[in-house]
Amino acid sequence: MSGIKKLAGQTLWYGLSSIAARLINYLLTPYLTYKLTSDIYGEQSLIYSFIPFMNVVFTYGMETAFFRFSNNKDKQEVYNTTSISLIVSTIFFCILLVLFKNPIAETLQLNAHPEYISLAAAIIGIDALCGIPFAKLRQENKPLKFAFTKIAGILVVVFSTYFFISVCPNIIANNPNHWIAKYYYPEWSVGYILIANLIQNIFVLLLLSKEFLGFKWKFNRDLWKEIMLYSLPLIIVGFGGMINEVFDRIMLGWWAPVASVKEAKVEVGIYSACYKLSILISLAVQAFRMGAEPFFFKQSQESNAPRVYARVMKLFVITLCFMFLLVALYLDVWKEFIRNPKMWVGLKVVPILLLANMFLGIYYNLSVWYKLGNKTMAGAWITLIGAAITIGINWLFIPYFSYMACAWATFACYGSMMVISFIWGQKEYPIPYAWKKLLAYILIVTSFFLIQKGLLYFYNPFWFEFVTGSILLLVFTRFILLVEKKEFQKLPLIGKYIS
């Protein structure tokens, strides 16, 4: 179990720091859903659906390539080449975004605010420059600085957002002649959220200045070509992944069955807010990705690597099952996370999205086969299939079912990617996954949710939902402890408490 213990340690430091950062950031959701109207929240969701797309283009798989080539090449040379490549490309891409800000804003239905695209370009550019320094911290096992930088950056954006959205309007309301009143525009709330994000990224880059400036202007052209051959398919993987993850908001804005652009933005706002309630599974997947990528590459040198990967998958799926139940069985508690009750109409998408994100997490776990085997083009094809499913279902059904179509498209997309990757991966790099058992666990937790829904159909006070949810959660906990007793006894820290 030494391999799993090592992954647990990496996930604890790198994953949990990222979880803490994202959790703090998620706390902005109740605040923003309270402060912003549904259509303005939808407007913010649209620009923040565009940013992840551009993050993929700006970084073009360099972080994964950095881990891959640092294992068998000169680390400093890899750092020099990847850093120079990103600096040059970031400048180029930022210029392009600014030049084409008007048509981009029109496509996103943000015609009145093309300046949002310029702000987004600055945010994306600085974020791209931070990618390799963060990867270097992980590669050199410097978890304290990694964690501090991540969390400090999120605290900055939280305080900056609060300052712009709450403090400034209060100052102006109490003193209309205050100097802030000359520069503050209340209708520009999404712009101030973007400025807060920009302040955060500048602050993070300053904290990473030692790592960022730690490269030398020595560019290895041959190494760069080798890196690009490996990383370019990852652009397709990443871009397809963003289509699957956030493009549905943009399509919902285009095709929602409503009479006006403003009403479409309301639909986007409802869906985006409810999507945030898959927070626990999203955070677990994020933690796993942060710890797993460097771990998988290092573990691949060991003779027992496939067995370790199988054990990791089992523990990961069990964790996701618990998180599914924690959200799905207590949905009336979690809905208070959204402070605008008008948005609660979209809560029916949450269980679907929880399962979808569970499939996504399993897919990330399965992706070890093509990353280790230098077959990143296989990952690109799988992601493109998922993207085609996402676009196809949304195109066909959004005009009739609005955001429900988005939720089911996400479910179908990630489920298909998971199944394809498993079947293909077992042929290329066989790993002894206990897939029948894991499938049974997923079916059991889904059945528990449906059982509770059936009971609540006849009797639905809050206390009854809480009691039934707790009973079902305890039953599943007891079941897992009985079935996986030997596995849990081998785990670090908690194993000694399981008799």
HUDA-V388917 format. One record per residue. N is the residue number from 1. RES is the residue in one letter. SS is DSSP state (helix for helix, strand for strand, loop for the rest). PHI is phi in degrees with one decimal (none if undefined). BURIAL is + if it has 24 or more other C-alpha atoms within 12 Angstrom, else -. Layout:
BEGIN
N/RES/SS/PHI/BURIAL + N/RES/SS/PHI/BURIAL
END
This chain:
BEGIN
1/M/loop/none/- + 2/S/helix/-60.0/- + 3/G/helix/-64.0/+ + 4/I/helix/-67.6/+ + 5/K/helix/-62.6/+ + 6/K/helix/-64.6/+ + 7/L/helix/-63.3/+ + 8/A/helix/-61.0/+ + 9/G/helix/-64.6/+ + 10/Q/helix/-65.3/+ + 11/T/helix/-64.7/+ + 12/L/helix/-60.2/+ + 13/W/helix/-76.9/+ + 14/Y/helix/-79.7/+ + 15/G/helix/-68.4/+ + 16/L/helix/-68.9/+ + 17/S/helix/-67.2/+ + 18/S/helix/-68.9/+ + 19/I/helix/-61.8/+ + 20/A/helix/-59.6/+ + 21/A/helix/-62.8/+ + 22/R/helix/-69.0/+ + 23/L/helix/-65.0/+ + 24/I/helix/-61.1/+ + 25/N/helix/-64.2/+ + 26/Y/helix/-63.4/+ + 27/L/helix/-65.5/+ + 28/L/helix/-70.3/+ + 29/T/helix/-61.9/+ + 30/P/helix/-60.5/+ + 31/Y/helix/-65.5/+ + 32/L/helix/-72.5/+ + 33/T/helix/-68.6/+ + 34/Y/helix/-82.2/+ + 35/K/helix/-83.6/+ + 36/L/loop/-103.1/+ + 37/T/loop/-71.8/+ + 38/S/helix/-59.4/+ + 39/D/helix/-71.8/+ + 40/I/helix/-70.4/+ + 41/Y/helix/-63.2/+ + 42/G/helix/-64.3/+ + 43/E/helix/-61.6/+ + 44/Q/helix/-63.3/+ + 45/S/helix/-64.6/+ + 46/L/helix/-65.7/+ + 47/I/helix/-68.5/+ + 48/Y/helix/-84.1/+ + 49/S/helix/-88.0/+ + 50/F/helix/-73.6/+ + 51/I/helix/-59.5/+ + 52/P/helix/-60.9/+ + 53/F/helix/-58.7/+ + 54/M/helix/-71.0/+ + 55/N/helix/-59.1/+ + 56/V/helix/-64.0/+ + 57/V/helix/-65.0/+ + 58/F/helix/-67.0/+ + 59/T/helix/-98.5/+ + 60/Y/loop/33.2/+ + 61/G/loop/72.8/+ + 62/M/helix/-67.5/+ + 63/E/helix/-65.9/+ + 64/T/helix/-62.8/+ + 65/A/helix/-63.2/+ + 66/F/helix/-60.9/+ + 67/F/helix/-64.3/+ + 68/R/helix/-62.4/+ + 69/F/helix/-86.6/+ + 70/S/helix/-67.7/+ + 71/N/loop/-75.0/+ + 72/N/loop/-131.9/- + 73/K/loop/-126.5/- + 74/D/loop/-62.9/- + 75/K/helix/-61.1/+ + 76/Q/helix/-66.2/+ + 77/E/helix/-66.2/+ + 78/V/helix/-64.3/+ + 79/Y/helix/-65.0/+ + 80/N/helix/-59.4/+ + 81/T/helix/-67.6/+ + 82/T/helix/-67.3/+ + 83/S/helix/-66.0/+ + 84/I/helix/-62.9/+ + 85/S/helix/-58.5/+ + 86/L/helix/-69.1/+ + 87/I/helix/-62.2/+ + 88/V/helix/-63.8/- + 89/S/helix/-67.5/+ + 90/T/helix/-63.6/+ + 91/I/helix/-59.9/- + 92/F/helix/-62.9/- + 93/F/helix/-67.3/+ + 94/C/helix/-62.5/+ + 95/I/helix/-61.6/- + 96/L/helix/-61.3/- + 97/L/helix/-62.7/+ + 98/V/helix/-66.5/+ + 99/L/helix/-64.2/- + 100/F/loop/-107.7/- + 101/K/helix/-64.1/+ + 102/N/helix/-66.9/- + 103/P/helix/-64.5/- + 104/I/helix/-65.8/+ + 105/A/helix/-61.8/+ + 106/E/helix/-65.5/- + 107/T/helix/-62.7/- + 108/L/loop/-86.1/+ + 109/Q/loop/61.3/+ + 110/L/loop/-118.3/+ + 111/N/helix/-53.8/- + 112/A/helix/-76.4/- + 113/H/helix/-136.4/+ + 114/P/loop/-63.5/+ + 115/E/helix/-64.7/+ + 116/Y/helix/-60.2/+ + 117/I/helix/-68.1/+ + 118/S/helix/-64.0/+ + 119/L/helix/-63.3/+ + 120/A/helix/-62.2/+ + 121/A/helix/-60.5/+ + 122/A/helix/-65.5/+ + 123/I/helix/-61.4/+ + 124/I/helix/-64.8/+ + 125/G/helix/-61.5/+ + 126/I/helix/-67.8/+ + 127/D/helix/-61.1/+ + 128/A/helix/-63.2/+ + 129/L/helix/-68.0/+ + 130/C/helix/-82.3/+ + 131/G/helix/-61.3/+ + 132/I/helix/-68.6/+ + 133/P/helix/-56.5/+ + 134/F/helix/-64.2/+ + 135/A/helix/-63.1/+ + 136/K/helix/-65.0/+ + 137/L/helix/-61.5/+ + 138/R/helix/-66.9/+ + 139/Q/helix/-67.1/+ + 140/E/loop/-94.3/- + 141/N/loop/54.3/- + 142/K/loop/-119.1/- + 143/P/helix/-68.7/+ + 144/L/helix/-65.1/- + 145/K/helix/-67.9/+ + 146/F/helix/-57.6/+ + 147/A/helix/-65.4/+ + 148/F/helix/-60.6/+ + 149/T/helix/-65.1/+ + 150/K/helix/-59.6/+ + 151/I/helix/-70.7/+ + 152/A/helix/-61.4/+ + 153/G/helix/-61.4/+ + 154/I/helix/-68.5/+ + 155/L/helix/-61.4/+ + 156/V/helix/-62.5/+ + 157/V/helix/-68.4/+ + 158/V/helix/-65.1/+ + 159/F/helix/-67.0/+ + 160/S/helix/-65.7/+ + 161/T/helix/-62.3/+ + 162/Y/helix/-61.3/+ + 163/F/helix/-61.2/- + 164/F/helix/-73.3/+ + 165/I/helix/-88.5/+ + 166/S/helix/-116.0/+ + 167/V/helix/-66.9/- + 168/C/helix/-59.6/+ + 169/P/helix/-60.0/+ + 170/N/helix/-67.8/- + 171/I/helix/-61.1/- + 172/I/helix/-67.4/- + 173/A/helix/-63.4/- + 174/N/helix/-84.4/- + 175/N/loop/-146.4/- + 176/P/loop/-60.0/- + 177/N/loop/-92.7/- + 178/H/loop/-62.3/- + 179/W/helix/-60.2/- + 180/I/helix/-62.1/- + 181/A/helix/-61.6/- + 182/K/helix/-72.8/- + 183/Y/loop/-116.0/- + 184/Y/loop/-98.9/+ + 185/Y/loop/-120.7/- + 186/P/helix/-56.9/+ + 187/E/helix/-76.9/- + 188/W/helix/-103.4/- + 189/S/helix/-62.0/+ + 190/V/helix/-64.8/+ + 191/G/helix/-61.2/+ + 192/Y/helix/-69.9/+ + 193/I/helix/-64.2/+ + 194/L/helix/-66.0/+ + 195/I/helix/-63.1/+ + 196/A/helix/-59.6/+ + 197/N/helix/-64.0/+ + 198/L/helix/-65.1/+ + 199/I/helix/-59.9/+ + 200/Q/helix/-58.3/+ + 201/N/helix/-65.4/+ + 202/I/helix/-63.5/+ + 203/F/helix/-61.5/+ + 204/V/helix/-63.2/+ + 205/L/helix/-62.4/+ + 206/L/helix/-64.9/- + 207/L/helix/-65.3/+ + 208/L/loop/-95.5/+ + 209/S/helix/-59.4/- + 210/K/helix/-63.1/- + 211/E/helix/-71.0/+ + 212/F/helix/-62.4/+ + 213/L/loop/-90.0/- + 214/G/loop/-81.9/- + 215/F/loop/-91.7/+ + 216/K/loop/-112.8/- + 217/W/loop/-77.8/- + 218/K/loop/-127.3/- + 219/F/loop/-103.1/- + 220/N/loop/-94.3/- + 221/R/helix/-62.3/- + 222/D/helix/-65.9/- + 223/L/helix/-63.7/+ + 224/W/helix/-60.9/+ + 225/K/helix/-62.0/- + 226/E/helix/-65.9/- + 227/I/helix/-63.1/+ + 228/M/helix/-65.8/+ + 229/L/helix/-61.4/- + 230/Y/helix/-76.7/+ + 231/S/helix/-88.2/+ + 232/L/helix/-58.1/+ + 233/P/helix/-60.4/+ + 234/L/helix/-68.9/+ + 235/I/helix/-64.2/+ + 236/I/helix/-63.8/+ + 237/V/helix/-58.3/+ + 238/G/helix/-67.0/+ + 239/F/helix/-67.5/+ + 240/G/helix/-62.1/+ + 241/G/helix/-61.7/+ + 242/M/helix/-69.9/+ + 243/I/helix/-58.9/+ + 244/N/helix/-69.7/+ + 245/E/helix/-90.4/+ + 246/V/loop/-128.4/+ + 247/F/helix/-68.2/+ + 248/D/helix/-62.7/+ + 249/R/helix/-64.2/+ + 250/I/helix/-66.3/+ + 251/M/helix/-65.1/+ + 252/L/helix/-62.5/+ + 253/G/helix/-63.3/+ + 254/W/helix/-76.1/+ + 255/W/helix/-115.7/+ + 256/A/loop/-57.5/+ + 257/P/loop/-77.3/+ + 258/V/loop/-132.3/- + 259/A/loop/-90.8/- + 260/S/loop/-143.4/- + 261/V/helix/-63.5/+ + 262/K/helix/-61.7/- + 263/E/helix/-66.2/+ + 264/A/helix/-64.1/+ + 265/K/helix/-66.1/+ + 266/V/helix/-62.2/+ + 267/E/helix/-60.0/+ + 268/V/helix/-61.9/+ + 269/G/helix/-62.7/+ + 270/I/helix/-61.4/+ + 271/Y/helix/-63.4/+ + 272/S/helix/-64.7/+ + 273/A/helix/-64.9/+ + 274/C/helix/-70.0/+ + 275/Y/helix/-59.5/+ + 276/K/helix/-63.6/+ + 277/L/helix/-76.2/+ + 278/S/helix/-85.3/+ + 279/I/helix/-53.6/+ + 280/L/helix/-63.6/+ + 281/I/helix/-69.8/+ + 282/S/helix/-60.0/+ + 283/L/helix/-68.1/+ + 284/A/helix/-63.6/+ + 285/V/helix/-64.0/+ + 286/Q/helix/-61.8/+ + 287/A/helix/-62.2/+ + 288/F/helix/-61.6/+ + 289/R/helix/-61.6/+ + 290/M/helix/-64.2/+ + 291/G/helix/-84.7/+ + 292/A/helix/-79.1/+ + 293/E/helix/-60.5/+ + 294/P/helix/-64.6/+ + 295/F/helix/-63.6/+ + 296/F/helix/-59.4/+ + 297/F/helix/-66.3/+ + 298/K/helix/-71.6/+ + 299/Q/helix/-69.2/+ + 300/S/loop/-61.5/+ + 301/Q/loop/-78.9/- + 302/E/loop/-87.0/- + 303/S/loop/-70.1/- + 304/N/loop/-97.6/- + 305/A/helix/-54.2/+ + 306/P/helix/-57.8/+ + 307/R/helix/-67.2/+ + 308/V/helix/-64.2/+ + 309/Y/helix/-60.4/+ + 310/A/helix/-65.6/+ + 311/R/helix/-67.3/+ + 312/V/helix/-59.0/+ + 313/M/helix/-59.2/+ + 314/K/helix/-60.7/+ + 315/L/helix/-64.8/+ + 316/F/helix/-65.9/+ + 317/V/helix/-65.0/+ + 318/I/helix/-60.5/+ + 319/T/helix/-60.4/+ + 320/L/helix/-64.1/+ + 321/C/helix/-62.4/+ + 322/F/helix/-62.5/+ + 323/M/helix/-69.3/+ + 324/F/helix/-58.4/+ + 325/L/helix/-65.2/+ + 326/L/helix/-61.6/+ + 327/V/helix/-90.3/+ + 328/A/helix/-64.7/+ + 329/L/loop/-81.4/+ + 330/Y/loop/-125.6/+ + 331/L/helix/-63.7/+ + 332/D/helix/-71.5/+ + 333/V/helix/-81.7/- + 334/W/helix/-66.8/+ + 335/K/helix/-64.2/+ + 336/E/helix/-66.7/+ + 337/F/helix/-62.7/+ + 338/I/loop/-95.6/+ + 339/R/loop/-85.5/+ + 340/N/loop/-108.3/+ + 341/P/helix/-58.4/- + 342/K/helix/-63.9/- + 343/M/helix/-84.5/+ + 344/W/helix/-67.4/+ + 345/V/helix/-61.0/- + 346/G/helix/-92.5/+ + 347/L/helix/-61.4/+ + 348/K/helix/-65.3/+ + 349/V/helix/-81.1/+ + 350/V/helix/-62.1/+ + 351/P/helix/-59.9/+ + 352/I/helix/-62.4/+ + 353/L/helix/-70.5/+ + 354/L/helix/-61.7/+ + 355/L/helix/-64.8/+ + 356/A/helix/-60.2/+ + 357/N/helix/-72.1/+ + 358/M/helix/-64.0/+ + 359/F/helix/-61.0/+ + 360/L/helix/-63.0/+ + 361/G/helix/-61.6/+ + 362/I/helix/-64.2/+ + 363/Y/helix/-60.7/+ + 364/Y/helix/-60.0/+ + 365/N/helix/-64.7/+ + 366/L/helix/-68.0/+ + 367/S/loop/-65.3/+ + 368/V/helix/-55.7/+ + 369/W/helix/-66.0/+ + 370/Y/helix/-85.5/+ + 371/K/helix/-74.0/+ + 372/L/helix/-72.0/+ + 373/G/loop/-90.0/- + 374/N/loop/54.7/+ + 375/K/loop/-116.5/+ + 376/T/helix/-64.6/+ + 377/M/helix/-65.3/+ + 378/A/helix/-63.5/+ + 379/G/helix/-61.4/+ + 380/A/helix/-63.5/+ + 381/W/helix/-64.5/+ + 382/I/helix/-61.9/+ + 383/T/helix/-66.9/+ + 384/L/helix/-64.5/+ + 385/I/helix/-61.7/+ + 386/G/helix/-61.0/+ + 387/A/helix/-63.7/+ + 388/A/helix/-63.4/+ + 389/I/helix/-64.0/+ + 390/T/helix/-59.2/+ + 391/I/helix/-65.4/+ + 392/G/helix/-61.9/+ + 393/I/helix/-64.4/+ + 394/N/helix/-64.2/+ + 395/W/helix/-62.8/+ + 396/L/helix/-75.4/- + 397/F/helix/-114.2/+ + 398/I/helix/-55.8/+ + 399/P/helix/-60.8/+ + 400/Y/helix/-110.7/- + 401/F/helix/-121.9/+ + 402/S/loop/52.6/+ + 403/Y/helix/-71.7/+ + 404/M/helix/-62.9/+ + 405/A/helix/-62.8/+ + 406/C/helix/-61.5/+ + 407/A/helix/-63.8/+ + 408/W/helix/-69.8/+ + 409/A/helix/-64.3/+ + 410/T/helix/-63.3/+ + 411/F/helix/-59.9/+ + 412/A/helix/-65.2/+ + 413/C/helix/-62.8/+ + 414/Y/helix/-69.1/+ + 415/G/helix/-64.1/+ + 416/S/helix/-65.4/+ + 417/M/helix/-60.9/+ + 418/M/helix/-61.6/+ + 419/V/helix/-66.4/+ + 420/I/helix/-62.5/+ + 421/S/helix/-64.0/+ + 422/F/helix/-64.6/+ + 423/I/helix/-64.8/- + 424/W/helix/-66.7/+ + 425/G/helix/-63.9/+ + 426/Q/helix/-66.7/- + 427/K/helix/-79.5/- + 428/E/helix/-88.0/- + 429/Y/loop/-147.3/+ + 430/P/loop/-60.2/- + 431/I/loop/-129.1/+ + 432/P/loop/-78.0/+ + 433/Y/loop/-65.6/+ + 434/A/loop/-84.7/- + 435/W/helix/-67.2/- + 436/K/helix/-66.1/- + 437/K/helix/-66.3/- + 438/L/helix/-67.8/+ + 439/L/helix/-62.4/- + 440/A/helix/-62.3/- + 441/Y/helix/-60.8/+ + 442/I/helix/-64.4/+ + 443/L/helix/-65.7/- + 444/I/helix/-64.6/+ + 445/V/helix/-67.5/+ + 446/T/helix/-65.2/+ + 447/S/helix/-63.4/- + 448/F/helix/-60.9/+ + 449/F/helix/-62.4/+ + 450/L/helix/-66.2/- + 451/I/helix/-61.1/- + 452/Q/helix/-62.5/+ + 453/K/helix/-60.8/+ + 454/G/helix/-63.2/- + 455/L/helix/-65.8/- + 456/L/helix/-70.0/- + 457/Y/helix/-64.2/- + 458/F/helix/-95.5/- + 459/Y/loop/-154.5/- + 460/N/loop/-131.5/- + 461/P/loop/-67.3/- + 462/F/helix/-60.6/- + 463/W/helix/-61.8/- + 464/F/helix/-69.8/- + 465/E/helix/-61.2/+ + 466/F/helix/-65.0/+ + 467/V/helix/-67.1/- + 468/T/helix/-63.7/+ + 469/G/helix/-61.7/+ + 470/S/helix/-65.9/+ + 471/I/helix/-62.8/- + 472/L/helix/-64.7/+ + 473/L/helix/-65.6/+ + 474/L/helix/-65.9/- + 475/V/helix/-62.5/- + 476/F/helix/-66.9/+ + 477/T/helix/-60.8/+ + 478/R/helix/-62.4/- + 479/F/helix/-61.2/- + 480/I/helix/-65.8/+ + 481/L/helix/-63.9/- + 482/L/helix/-73.6/- + 483/V/helix/-71.6/- + 484/E/loop/-109.5/+ + 485/K/helix/-56.5/- + 486/K/helix/-64.8/- + 487/E/helix/-64.8/+ + 488/F/helix/-68.6/+ + 489/Q/helix/-65.9/- + 490/K/loop/-85.4/- + 491/L/loop/-75.5/+ + 492/P/loop/-67.3/- + 493/L/loop/70.8/- + 494/I/loop/-85.9/- + 495/G/helix/-59.0/- + 496/K/helix/-70.3/- + 497/Y/helix/-91.1/- + 498/I/loop/-102.2/- + 499/S/loop/-99.0/-
END
